[in-house]
Amino acid sequence: MPTNMISKVLEKVVLPPDVAPRVKAGAASRTSVLRNPNMQKLQKGYLFPEINRKREAHQKKYPEAKVISLGIGDTTEPIPRIITSAMAEYALALSTPEGYQGYGPEPGQKTLRKAIAEKVYPNMGIRDTEVFISDGAQCDIARLQMLFGRDVTIAVQDPTFPGYVDNGVIMGQTGDADESGRYGRIEYMRCAPENAFFPDLSLVPRTDVIFFCSPNNPTGHVASREQLQQLVDFARRNGSIVVFDTAYAAYVSESSPSPRSIYEIPGSREVAIEISSFSKSAGFTGVRLGWAVVPDELLYADGSHVAPDFDRIVCTCFNGASSLAQVGGLACIGSEEGAEAVRKVVRVYKENARLLVETFESLGKEVYGGVDSPYVWVRFPGRRSWEVFGEILEKTHVITVPGSGFGPGGEGFVRVSGFNNRDRVVEACARLRNFLA
């Protein structure tokens, strides 16, 4: 129907008073549905797609340039053959009447849940029924925000992974952002070199939920046992829930005294949910597989259990992780051979991070992380993060991530990732030396 005819039809339609002002002549493609007002609070685009757009613009400007990405934490090493072979065998079996399987249990296959409870959390008292398999930690963040609802108060490390904040904004847990980028009703727990990247909890007001990541993205800091005991004790005193993100736990060295799990800390089962992922250890960024642990002892203020509600969220909003991905996850941890194959991949990225640390230190830069983490956190005093990001990209064709994208506390830093193949990391180090020398 021509546009002018649609306009004439709309003129004859009698709309309710609350809808009529929203319909304008000629706006035939619009609906009467109001936009979620919380979407308008979000600042610009989500950080990582924004970086991709800048990369595309740079590549268009310099079509011959060999751009090296040390920015978005996407893995590059091939998934170990022992893992893909198990997935391939399962996939082929789906073509047979005997091997075909349809829907699985929404919380995950029992064999994988049991393996995670036993292999990832040995001697920590985790039961397989407390493990919920997912399509990744980032998706679990959104489901947990849905579980908590809009009326909770939240605290985050500053700087921190932006998903914690942005999902809270969308849910309506926050106020508007101020000029510094801080949202109202969020408690930003400053984590900087000056406080050993751990907040002074005596200065932190009580909140319902505390998001905490260790090893931290972006700073690379691994919380010590003493620091985590402080966090658990703080949550217990305040009746708070800690959402503990261990997506990078595989990077904590075997010899490190720092815990890989919050459940190594006494009292944590009563206050903590842990989320984790196969993405950055086994290369499952595209395969998509993670898990959440919700202990039976975790209770709401009225004494009811949190786990059944999370189970309901999972069953309502999610049909369960891909059975193919779950077979791959079981291959990662179900045997020593699979576990060693994963450790070998992790060692590649840790060595890349070490090379980056050495490069920046040789240039006299203030460098953090890169030891028990794939991320290197570099300070550029007196500089704006996006300015440094742009200058490095322009002069070296190397992608980093501006620290301010992780919160106000990241201003003046850039995050550099060890996720790339060795040759490109070595080349990036050479370019950075020439530029920053």
N, C-alpha and C positions, 0 to 999 in steps of 0.2 A: 504494500500500500504506500503511495507517495507520502512524503512528509507533511505536505499541506493538508491532505485529507485526514491524517492522524491528528493534526492539531485541531481540526474542526470537530472531530469526534470527541476529543478531550474536553473541548469547550462545553459540550452538552452533558458530560458526565458530572453527576452531583456527588461530591466527595464529603466525607465527614469533616467537621471543622478543623480537627487536629491534623488531618492529612492534606487538606486543600492547599495550605500555604507552601507545602513542600513540593507541589507539582506545578511546573511552569510550562507555559505554552511552548511546544516544540521539543519538550524533553520526554519524548515517547519512550526512550530506552531506560528511563529511571524507574525505580520501584518506590514504594512508600516505606521501605524498611530503613530505619535509622542506623547509622554506623555506630559500632561499639565505640563509645567516647574514649575508652582507654587506649584505643589504637592511635588516637591523635596525640597522646602523651609521649609515644615512642620517639626517640631522637633519631632523625635521619633514617638511613637504612641499617639493617643488621650489619655488624662490623665486617664479617667475612665476605658476604656478597659485595659490600662496598669496596673492599680491597680488590676483589675480582674485577669490578668495573674499572678501577684505576689501572689495573694491570692491562686490561683490554685497550684502554685509551693509550697507554704507553706503547703497547705493541703496534698500535695503528700509527703512532707518531714515529716509531723506530722499527719498521717492518723487518729489518735485517738483524735486529738485536737478538741475542740469545739470552732471554730473560730466565733467571734462576730464582725459583720460589723457595724462600726460607721463611715464609709467612704462615699461611694457613697450615695447621698441623695435620696435613694429609700424608698418609704413609705411601712409600714408593717401593719398598722391597717386596718381591713376590711372596705370596703366602706359601709356607713350606709344603712340599709335596705330600708329606704324610697326612696333612690336613685336607688338601684338595682331593687326594685320592679317596679318602673316606666319603667326602661329599659327592664325588663322581660316582662311586659305587652305589650310594644311596639314590642318587638321581636316576641312574639306569634301572634300579630296582622299581622305581615308580612306574616304569613302563610295563611291568608285569602284574598279573592278578595277585600273585602272592606278596609282592613287595609294595603294592600301592597303599598309601595312607592319605587320608583326608585331614579334617580338622584334628588337631591335637589338644591337649589340655591347655587352657588359656595361660595358667601360670608357668607352663613349661613342661618339657618331658622330665619325668621323675629321675631318669638316669643322669641327666645333666644337672638337675638340682642337687642330687645326692653327691655327684662328683665335685661340684663347687663347694658344698658344705664341708666335704672331707678334705679336699685338696687345697682350696684357697683359705679355709678357716680351720686348720687342724688345731685341736685342743682349745677351741674357743667356744664350744658349746652351741654352735650353729646347727640347726636342724634343717633337713631338706625342705620341710614344709614352710620354712621362713624365707626361702629363696624364691624370688619371682623372676623368671626369665623374660627379657624384653628385647626390643630392637635397638637398644643403645641407651647410654646414660642420659643423653640430652633429651630423649623422649620421656625417660622416667622423671626428669625434672618437671616437665610439663604435667605429667600425670600426678605427681606429688602436689604441685600447685593446685591442681583441680581438687585433690583430696583435702587440702587445707582450707580451701575456700577463700573468699575475698576479705574476710574480717580479721585475719591474722596479721600480726606485725612480724617483720623479717629483718634479719641482720646478715650482712655479707662482708667478706674480706674486701678491702680496697687497696690494690686492684683485685679484680676477680673476673671469672668467666662470665660474659655478659648474659648468658642464658638464664641465670638465676634471677637477675634483675628484670630482664625483658618479659619473662613469663609472669613475674609478679605484677608488672605494669598492666599486662593484658588482662590478668585476672581481676584487676581493680584493687590490689593491695596497697597501692602507693598514691601519693599526690603527684603534682606536676614537678617537672625538673626545673632546677634553678639555673643560673648562668654558668655555674661550674659543672653542671651535668648531674648533680645529686638530686634524686627524687625525694620528695617529702614522704614521711612515714617509713623510710628505710634507714636502718642504722648502718653506717659505713664504718667498718672496723679497720682503721689504718694499719697497713702492713708494709713497713718500709725498712731499709737498712738500719735506720736509727733505733728501731725496736726489735731487731732480729726477725723481721717479717712475722711477728706474732703480736696481736693487739694486747694492750693493757686492759684486761677484762674488768679491773676495778673501775674503769672509766666508761664501760659499755652498759647502757641501760638494758633492762630486761626486754626481750622480745620473745614471741611465741616460737619462732623457727630461726635457726642459725644455719646458714649455708657455709660449709667449710671444705676446702679442697686441699689435699696433700697426697703426693707432691703438687704444689700449687701451680695452676695455670692462671697467670703467665709468669710468675716470678721464679719458678723452679725450686722454691724453698720446700724442704721436707720438715714437717713439725716433729719435734723431739717427743720422747715418751713423757717427759715432764710437762711440756706444753699441752699435749693432748689430755693429760690427767687434769690440768687446770681447766681445759675446755669442758670435759665431762663433769667435773665438780661444779663449774659455773652453771651448766645446764640443769644439773640436779637441784641446785639451790633455787633456781628460778622457775623450775617446772617447764623448761623449754625442750624442744626437739631439735637435735642436731642432724642435718642432712650432710653426711660425710661422703665426699666424692673422691673415689680412689681410681679414677680412670688411668692414672699413670703409676699405679703401685708397682707394676712390674719393673720400673726403672730404679727402684730403691735397691741398692746393692745388698748382696747376701750378708756382707760384713757390717752393714750399717746398723747401729742400735735403734734407729728410728722405726716405729711401727709401720707396717703396710696396711693395717686395718684398725679402725677405731675399737673393734671388739677385743683387741689386745689390752685395752684399758679397763680396769675394774669399774663396775657400775655403768658401763656404756650401754648394756642391753636394755636398760630402763629408759634411756633418753635418745638413742641414736638409730637412724636409718642409714644404711650404707648403699651407695650406688657405684657400679663399676661397669667395665666394658672390655670386650676383646679387640676393640678398634685399634688402639695404639700399641698393643703388644703382639697380636697375631696378624695385623694388617686387615682387620675386618671393617675398615671405614666404609667400604661399599657393600660388604656382606650384611652388616648390621646385626649385632648381637651384644647384649649386655645383661645385667641383672641388678636387682635391688634386694636387700635383706631387710625385712621388717620383723624384729624379734617379738615373740609372744609376750614378753614382759612389758612392751611399750604400751602405755595406757593413756587415754584421754583424761581430762580433768574429772569427768564423771565416773571414772573407773572402768569404762568399756575399753575393749582392745582395738588398737589401730589396724592390725593386720587384716581383719575381715573386711574393713572398709576399703583398704587398698586392693584386696582381692576382688571386691565388687567393682572398683574402678577399672581394674585390668580386664575383668570379664565383660564389662559393659562397653568399654572404649577400644578394645584390642582383642583380636582373635588369636593372639599368641604369636611368638616369634616364628619365623620360617623354620619348618622342620629341617630343611636342608642346612640352614645356618647352625641349628642346634647340633646336628651331627658333626659339623666342623668344630664347634665349641668343645664337644666331648673329645674330639681327636686332639685338641690343644692341651687338655689337662688330664685325659684319661690314662695316659701312659707316660713313662719317663722319656721315651723317644719323642713324643709330641711336645712335652714340656721343654725339653732341651732344644728342639727346633725353634720354639718360640723365643727362648732365651737368646738364641743365636741372632735372631732378628733384632731383638732389643739391644744387643751389644753393638750392632752396626750403628744404630741411631745414637747410642751413648758415646761412641767414639767420634761420630760427627760433631756432637755437642762439645766434646773435649777440644776438638780442633778449633771450633768457633771461640771457645773460651780463651784458648791460647792466642788466637789472632787478636782479639780485642784487648787482652791483657798486654800483649806485646806493643800495642799502640797507646798504652797508658790509660785505657778506659776503665771505668768502675764497672765490674762485671759480677753478676750473681747467677746462681743456678748452673745448669749444665753438668752436674755431677750425678745426682740421683734423679735426673729429669732430662727430657729431650729439649727443654727450652733454656735459652740463655737470655738474661735480662740485663740490658746495657743502659747505663745512665749517660745522658747528655745534658749536663747542668746548664740551666739558663736557656735551653732550647725547647720549642714546642714539638711534641711528638710527631704530629702530622708533617711539620716542616722537615724534621729529620728523615722521616719516611720518604717524603717526596725527593729530598736531595740525594739520598742513597739510591733510590730508584733511577733518578735522572742521570747520575754520574756513573753508576756501576751496573745498572739493569738487574739489581738484586731486590727481590721483594722481602720486606720485613713486615712487622705489625706495629703500628703506633701504640705506645703504652696507654695513652689516654682513652683508647677504645675499650679498655678494661676497667674504666672508672677514673674519677678525678685523681686518685692516688697514683695512677700510672703516667701522669703528665711528666715529661722530661725523660722518659725511658722508651726504648723500643724492644720488642720481643723478637728474637731470632731463633728459628726452629732448626733442629737437627734432622728433620724429616726430608731427606732427599738422598739420592745415591752419592757414593763417596766422591766420584769424579767431579760432580757439580758442586759439592760442598768445598772441595779443595780449590776449585776454580773461583767460587764465591769468596773464599778467604783471601785469595790472591788479589781479587778486585778490590775488596774492602781495605786491604793493606795499602794499595796504591792510592786509594781515595782518601783515607783517613790519616795517612802518614804525615 
